[in-house]
Amino acid sequence: MVDVNELRDWIAYAEEDLGTAKLLLKAKKPFFSAVCFHSQQCSEKYLKALLILRDFDFPKTHDLVALDSMCNENGILTGFDQQKLADLTRHAVQTRYPGSQPTPEDAKEALAIAVEIRKFTRTYLGLK
């Protein structure tokens, strides 16, 4: 049985990550690493919300490709671009450390993917 409160919690946290990413991109001095990180987190939480809807016990992972595959295996055919998901997945950890900082274009693309996943998920769940 689907735990509606758990589902709502995941959605609320996803929305918080998306709002944070948008604010950090619009900042006077944008924080591109944080935009990428929060975009990945938003996407991850929305994909996990879809799995919760199917009452599927997902593993602890940041891998968006794996989560998307689990959605598809559970009858939620997302149609997301696998390369984009793979690119966004790397922001879960890589952007948290110095070395290869994302560009402004990376941040915009990360946010665009998160928005796409959000739109799909909210439509699928019947949310505005």
C-alpha positions, -999 to +999 in steps of 0.1 A: +000+000+000+013+034-010+023+056+020+008+090+008+027+109+035+060+094+024+052+103-012+043+139-002+076+142+017+097+131-013+079+156-035+083+184-010+120+178-008+123+176-045+105+210-048+129+224-022+159+212-042+144+227-074+137+260-058+172+261-044+188+254-078+167+282-094+177+307-068+213+298-069+214+302-107+197+336-105+221+349-078+242+379-085+272+355-084+257+321-094+268+290-077+270+266-107+282+235-086+253+239-062+228+244-091+240+211-106+239+193-073+204+204-063+191+197-098+204+162-095+188+159-061+155+171-073+155+146-102+165+118-079+137+125-054+111+128-081+122+094-096+120+079-062+085+093-057+074+075-088+089+043-073+071+049-040+039+052-060+045+016-073+053+006-037+088-004-050+116-007-024+145+011-042+181+009-031+200+039-017+215+053-049+221+086-067+222+068-101+194+084-122+198+059-150+193+030-126+163+047-110+148+054-144+153+018-153+135+008-121+106+031-131+104+015-165+105-020-151+076-010-128+054+002-157+063+039-156+077+045-191+094+078-187+112+082-220+140+102-205+172+106-224+196+082-208+227+102-216+212+133-200+204+112-169+240+099-168+254+134-171+231+147-143+240+117-121+277+128-119+266+160-102+255+141-071+291+136-060+315+152-085+303+188-080+308+184-042+346+184-046+371+207-062+386+197-095+361+198-123+337+226-117+306+228-139+302+256-164+272+280-166+260+258-195+263+227-174+242+243-147+215+255-171+213+220-187+211+203-152+183+226-142+165+219-175+167+182-170+153+185-135+124+206-148+117+180-174+117+152-148+095+173-125+070+180-152+067+143-161+064+132-125+039+158-115+017+150-146+020+113-139+009+119-103-019+142-113-003+172-096-001+208-110 
